[in-house]
């Protein structure tokens, strides 16, 4: 395994950007990739990932935090690039044996991945808050930048669907996103407090990055934690569109957009974050949408935003920072 | 994998013995081997294993029942003959990953074995009694004879040692049986009721077999469940010594005997079960002890009692039944 914190060679980005203090709001796969890209060009102390926990759920007595795992595995260089979840170096003997005993095998738990859920659960059960456990796991995995759950309190995303209210993982994994989406509820969000470190990181940030994660089920829960939206709004905010060419690179964002009544394009993303975004990065495929998005009062950068390789993660991260530099200059600041 | 229930060929035993109704009291490895031997020559409906649960414990949020597992795995043909616990076809990726996260890896949980503990725990957690869960797992593993925990109530073996009271698994696994044994307590035993089926099987039995398991920590808990000893005492009882040539074939029985003040021989076993045993099978190596054991008022059969192969399990089981036939004849019955 290569050292996940080793710098990407031959990359051109403004050296001054490396000293910006960045908070990246992240959900699952796409978000984790950009966080990893940012980690490869920033000093670890200048990067904090604040991660959605609305998808977290209990399964087989284990507390499973899919988005935190995606971010931790990506930063540790362990993630499975094919599936978008779990680890690359994985075996499935536990799950196979569980299935042969008639146990619930719909949620895919690899043998090594299982250890992370088990250790997290063991520590939660003895009373450690999720943020403390996450910080422990981060260090154990050799990850240097901070990764913080949006809250230590339990928040559960419920999909309001054509088949009634569904817990997110049931909608997402067991039902493969088939029920039509009408909306979402984040149960427990009113009482949720930002996890220790979230408010501090946002207050100290030079820039907030909205990673290319699902706006409705990954970003909105983070922004809905009381106090977080206001802290984000006070900063320059650059987003990267999770939709390219009318499709989500991964996951159900495009399908959700349509079911919620929007055309599944980067414009819908811009509109969704209208109050919040200083600028949005959209893909070259979507260049024609740029004028329309600018008319919403935000800046637009058109570039390649698909991250197929580690190098592309780093170059997109560099592009975000480079573009942000203009925003951060006295003239561009709001 | 061979069918664990297929008959052993070319074995000579009285065909009438196959129709005896047998209850085998069993602890871990040695006991499980003899239960497997009995299963290979008896009709499944004529064999019930009543299994110690005093070693059961919670680990990583899982309910682990080592002796039930030994019996189930042996009967399913899945047991690991080298370790004496766990499965033969096993991988260790979970445990390795757990260890690298700083989690507790002292108790060896294989990837496939873990599925059994997980499914058991899941069912216990939703309110099924251990006997119901065990019966479910037995069927799922394709095991035909009954295997019943001694009780559905929680009983915990505590080792009274030179270092104070130790939970059994801590003494046995974490401390490798190093502390000196002074005695044992079975916490919760006074309130424990025999699991459904135990009383019925014992009442209907033609013969009770005390398998070659540790008398203090495997057999005594079963016999201490209120009502069980009386039911056993009312039947012809044949035991197989767990000690051969002054040593335990597996586990700490010999060490415990010495620390409890006994010579670690088959005679100590006979003395321990004096009130209970109709007959004891001892190894040819211990033939010289036979007269002394007979003087305790029980019959003795001297034979090879070490079970190295599946054939030896079956032939020892046949020997037990053959010998018991004499006891069961009107003349030999008590």
Interface residues (C-beta under 8 A of the other chain):
Chain A: X60 X61 X62 X90 X91 X93 X94 X95 X96 X97 X98 X100 X101 X102 X103 X104 X111 X112 X113 X114 X115 X116 X118 X119 X121 X122 X125 X136 X137 X140 X141
Chain B: X60 X61 X62 X90 X91 X93 X94 X95 X96 X97 X98 X100 X101 X102 X103 X104 X111 X112 X113 X114 X115 X116 X118 X119 X121 X122 X125 X136 X137 X140 X141
